[in-house]
Amino acid sequence: MLNDAEKTMQAAGHDSEHGNSLPADNPSNIITHHDPTSDATGAKINSTSSGSHDSSVTTVSIVHGALNPSSEQFYDPSPVTVKSGSTIRWVNEDLAPHTATSGSPESGPSTHYDTGIIGPGQSADQVMPLSKGVLEYYCTFHPYMKGTINIE
C-alpha cells in the first residue's frame, strides 16, 4: 500500500526513475535527490566537471545537529583551505536538508556556486573558482549556518 507521499509523487509522475527516493526508514518522508540538479530557487546548477583543473576532492561535512541555531559548528572543517579549481564535496550528516551556497544571508547568493538541496545522508560536489581569495557560504534554508573557504 502506498503512503500519501508516494501517492503524491506517483500522481505527479515522479518515481525512482527520476532519482527520487522515499526509503522505508525515512520517518520524515523527505524526498532526497542523489545528484542535485537545481538550487534552492529551482535554477539549474552545473554538475562537477573534470577538465584541466586540479582533480583533488576536499570533503566538508554538514555536521549532525547543524539544524540547531545554537550548534557550535555547522560545517566541518570551516574555514577550509583548497586549491583554485579543486572540488569540494559537501556531505550532509544532519537530519534536515541543507545547501552550501556562496554568498551571505545579508547580501544573498553570489554566482560562484550553489550545491542545491542536499538531503540527509546525501552529498554534492562543486568545483571552486580559479581565482584565489576568501569565499563565504551559507545554507539558504538556515541562514545562521555559515562557512568560509580559503582558495589558494
C-alpha positions as YAML, in Angstrom:
chain: A
units: angstrom
residues:
- id: 1
  name: MET
  ca: [0.00, 0.00, 0.00]
- id: 2
  name: LEU
  ca: [1.35, 3.44, -0.92]
- id: 3
  name: ASN
  ca: [1.72, 6.15, 1.70]
- id: 4
  name: ASP
  ca: [0.47, 9.68, 0.97]
- id: 5
  name: ALA
  ca: [3.90, 10.97, -0.12]
- id: 6
  name: GLU
  ca: [4.38, 8.05, -2.54]
- id: 7
  name: LYS
  ca: [0.89, 8.61, -3.97]
- id: 8
  name: THR
  ca: [1.64, 12.31, -4.46]
- id: 9
  name: MET
  ca: [4.95, 11.54, -6.18]
- id: 10
  name: GLN
  ca: [3.37, 8.88, -8.37]
- id: 11
  name: ALA
  ca: [0.45, 11.12, -9.34]
- id: 12
  name: ALA
  ca: [2.90, 13.89, -10.25]
- id: 13
  name: GLY
  ca: [4.89, 11.49, -12.43]
- id: 14
  name: HIS
  ca: [7.82, 11.21, -10.02]
- id: 15
  name: ASP
  ca: [9.25, 7.84, -9.17]
- id: 16
  name: SER
  ca: [12.57, 6.14, -8.66]
- id: 17
  name: GLU
  ca: [13.40, 6.52, -12.35]
- id: 18
  name: HIS
  ca: [13.88, 10.23, -11.67]
- id: 19
  name: GLY
  ca: [16.40, 9.68, -8.86]
- id: 20
  name: ASN
  ca: [13.87, 10.40, -6.11]
- id: 21
  name: SER
  ca: [13.60, 8.13, -3.14]
- id: 22
  name: LEU
  ca: [11.37, 7.59, -0.15]
- id: 23
  name: PRO
  ca: [13.21, 4.97, 1.87]
- id: 24
  name: ALA
  ca: [11.21, 2.97, 4.39]
- id: 25
  name: ASP
  ca: [13.47, 4.23, 7.18]
- id: 26
  name: ASN
  ca: [12.72, 7.89, 6.35]
- id: 27
  name: PRO
  ca: [10.19, 8.84, 9.05]
- id: 28
  name: SER
  ca: [10.03, 12.47, 7.89]
- id: 29
  name: ASN
  ca: [9.28, 11.44, 4.27]
- id: 30
  name: ILE
  ca: [11.80, 13.99, 2.98]
- id: 31
  name: ILE
  ca: [12.42, 13.38, -0.72]
- id: 32
  name: THR
  ca: [16.13, 13.29, -1.43]
- id: 33
  name: HIS
  ca: [17.93, 13.56, -4.74]
- id: 34
  name: HIS
  ca: [21.13, 11.63, -5.25]
- id: 35
  name: ASP
  ca: [22.50, 14.11, -7.80]
- id: 36
  name: PRO
  ca: [21.11, 17.63, -7.23]
- id: 37
  name: THR
  ca: [20.22, 19.36, -10.48]
- id: 38
  name: SER
  ca: [18.82, 22.65, -9.20]
- id: 39
  name: ASP
  ca: [19.49, 25.06, -6.38]
- id: 40
  name: ALA
  ca: [17.05, 26.12, -3.67]
- id: 41
  name: THR
  ca: [15.40, 28.60, -6.06]
- id: 42
  name: GLY
  ca: [14.88, 25.94, -8.75]
- id: 43
  name: ALA
  ca: [17.62, 27.31, -11.03]
- id: 44
  name: LYS
  ca: [19.71, 24.69, -12.81]
- id: 45
  name: ILE
  ca: [23.15, 24.02, -11.32]
- id: 46
  name: ASN
  ca: [26.21, 22.69, -13.05]
- id: 47
  name: SER
  ca: [27.45, 19.26, -12.17]
- id: 48
  name: THR
  ca: [31.06, 18.65, -11.32]
- id: 49
  name: SER
  ca: [33.18, 18.59, -14.43]
- id: 50
  name: SER
  ca: [36.56, 17.01, -14.93]
- id: 51
  name: GLY
  ca: [38.63, 19.34, -17.02]
- id: 52
  name: SER
  ca: [42.17, 20.54, -16.73]
- id: 53
  name: HIS
  ca: [41.54, 21.72, -13.16]
- id: 54
  name: ASP
  ca: [43.06, 20.17, -10.05]
- id: 55
  name: SER
  ca: [41.28, 16.85, -9.53]
- id: 56
  name: SER
  ca: [41.59, 16.77, -5.75]
- id: 57
  name: VAL
  ca: [38.41, 16.49, -3.69]
- id: 58
  name: THR
  ca: [38.07, 18.01, -0.23]
- id: 59
  name: THR
  ca: [35.19, 16.85, 1.95]
- id: 60
  name: VAL
  ca: [33.25, 19.26, 4.15]
- id: 61
  name: SER
  ca: [30.66, 17.74, 6.48]
- id: 62
  name: ILE
  ca: [27.37, 19.39, 7.30]
- id: 63
  name: VAL
  ca: [27.52, 18.21, 10.89]
- id: 64
  name: HIS
  ca: [24.84, 16.27, 12.73]
- id: 65
  name: GLY
  ca: [22.87, 18.83, 14.72]
- id: 66
  name: ALA
  ca: [23.57, 21.70, 12.29]
- id: 67
  name: LEU
  ca: [19.84, 22.42, 12.19]
- id: 68
  name: ASN
  ca: [20.11, 23.75, 15.75]
- id: 69
  name: PRO
  ca: [20.94, 27.51, 15.63]
- id: 70
  name: SER
  ca: [22.92, 27.21, 18.89]
- id: 71
  name: SER
  ca: [25.18, 24.49, 17.48]
- id: 72
  name: GLU
  ca: [28.89, 25.21, 17.94]
- id: 73
  name: GLN
  ca: [29.72, 24.11, 14.39]
- id: 74
  name: PHE
  ca: [27.68, 23.80, 11.20]
- id: 75
  name: TYR
  ca: [30.29, 22.84, 8.60]
- id: 76
  name: ASP
  ca: [33.45, 20.85, 9.34]
- id: 77
  name: PRO
  ca: [36.06, 22.00, 8.62]
- id: 78
  name: SER
  ca: [35.36, 25.71, 8.49]
- id: 79
  name: PRO
  ca: [37.29, 27.52, 7.40]
- id: 80
  name: VAL
  ca: [38.54, 25.07, 4.78]
- id: 81
  name: THR
  ca: [41.53, 25.74, 2.52]
- id: 82
  name: VAL
  ca: [41.57, 24.39, -1.05]
- id: 83
  name: LYS
  ca: [43.42, 24.98, -4.31]
- id: 84
  name: SER
  ca: [41.74, 27.03, -7.02]
- id: 85
  name: GLY
  ca: [39.80, 24.83, -9.43]
- id: 86
  name: SER
  ca: [39.61, 21.93, -6.97]
- id: 87
  name: THR
  ca: [36.41, 20.22, -5.88]
- id: 88
  name: ILE
  ca: [34.64, 20.40, -2.54]
- id: 89
  name: ARG
  ca: [32.25, 17.61, -1.64]
- id: 90
  name: TRP
  ca: [29.64, 18.61, 0.95]
- id: 91
  name: VAL
  ca: [28.27, 15.60, 2.87]
- id: 92
  name: ASN
  ca: [25.04, 16.14, 4.83]
- id: 93
  name: GLU
  ca: [25.33, 14.25, 8.13]
- id: 94
  name: ASP
  ca: [22.35, 16.12, 9.61]
- id: 95
  name: LEU
  ca: [18.70, 15.04, 9.71]
- id: 96
  name: ALA
  ca: [17.43, 18.00, 7.63]
- id: 97
  name: PRO
  ca: [18.11, 19.12, 4.05]
- id: 98
  name: HIS
  ca: [20.70, 21.89, 3.64]
- id: 99
  name: THR
  ca: [22.59, 23.85, 0.98]
- id: 100
  name: ALA
  ca: [26.08, 25.30, 0.67]
- id: 101
  name: THR
  ca: [25.53, 28.48, -1.32]
- id: 102
  name: SER
  ca: [28.23, 31.06, -1.99]
- id: 103
  name: GLY
  ca: [27.45, 34.48, -0.58]
- id: 104
  name: SER
  ca: [25.95, 35.53, 2.73]
- id: 105
  name: PRO
  ca: [22.49, 35.84, 4.26]
- id: 106
  name: GLU
  ca: [22.98, 39.61, 4.35]
- id: 107
  name: SER
  ca: [23.92, 40.08, 0.67]
- id: 108
  name: GLY
  ca: [22.27, 36.96, -0.76]
- id: 109
  name: PRO
  ca: [23.71, 34.27, -3.02]
- id: 110
  name: SER
  ca: [26.67, 35.05, -5.27]
- id: 111
  name: THR
  ca: [27.35, 33.46, -8.64]
- id: 112
  name: HIS
  ca: [30.33, 31.31, -7.56]
- id: 113
  name: TYR
  ca: [28.49, 28.07, -6.69]
- id: 114
  name: ASP
  ca: [25.39, 26.52, -5.15]
- id: 115
  name: THR
  ca: [25.18, 22.86, -4.19]
- id: 116
  name: GLY
  ca: [21.42, 22.81, -4.50]
- id: 117
  name: ILE
  ca: [19.46, 20.91, -1.88]
- id: 118
  name: ILE
  ca: [21.48, 18.19, -0.14]
- id: 119
  name: GLY
  ca: [19.18, 15.74, 1.61]
- id: 120
  name: PRO
  ca: [20.14, 13.87, 4.79]
- id: 121
  name: GLY
  ca: [22.84, 11.31, 4.02]
- id: 122
  name: GLN
  ca: [23.46, 12.81, 0.57]
- id: 123
  name: SER
  ca: [26.38, 14.77, -0.88]
- id: 124
  name: ALA
  ca: [27.03, 17.34, -3.59]
- id: 125
  name: ASP
  ca: [30.24, 18.35, -5.36]
- id: 126
  name: GLN
  ca: [31.17, 21.81, -6.59]
- id: 127
  name: VAL
  ca: [34.28, 22.97, -8.43]
- id: 128
  name: MET
  ca: [35.81, 26.06, -6.86]
- id: 129
  name: PRO
  ca: [36.60, 29.16, -8.90]
- id: 130
  name: LEU
  ca: [40.04, 29.56, -10.45]
- id: 131
  name: SER
  ca: [40.56, 32.91, -8.71]
- id: 132
  name: LYS
  ca: [42.22, 32.95, -5.31]
- id: 133
  name: GLY
  ca: [40.61, 34.55, -2.28]
- id: 134
  name: VAL
  ca: [38.11, 34.01, 0.51]
- id: 135
  name: LEU
  ca: [34.54, 32.87, -0.19]
- id: 136
  name: GLU
  ca: [31.77, 32.89, 2.36]
- id: 137
  name: TYR
  ca: [28.89, 30.45, 2.06]
- id: 138
  name: TYR
  ca: [25.70, 29.64, 3.92]
- id: 139
  name: CYS
  ca: [22.63, 27.42, 3.96]
- id: 140
  name: THR
  ca: [19.71, 29.11, 2.20]
- id: 141
  name: PHE
  ca: [17.23, 27.22, 4.41]
- id: 142
  name: HIS
  ca: [19.06, 28.01, 7.66]
- id: 143
  name: PRO
  ca: [20.93, 31.32, 7.13]
- id: 144
  name: TYR
  ca: [22.61, 31.14, 10.55]
- id: 145
  name: MET
  ca: [24.69, 28.28, 9.11]
- id: 146
  name: LYS
  ca: [27.79, 29.98, 7.68]
- id: 147
  name: GLY
  ca: [31.15, 28.74, 6.45]
- id: 148
  name: THR
  ca: [34.34, 30.06, 4.86]
- id: 149
  name: ILE
  ca: [36.55, 28.75, 2.05]
- id: 150
  name: ASN
  ca: [40.12, 29.96, 1.54]
- id: 151
  name: ILE
  ca: [41.10, 29.44, -2.11]
- id: 152
  name: GLU
  ca: [44.86, 29.34, -2.75]
...
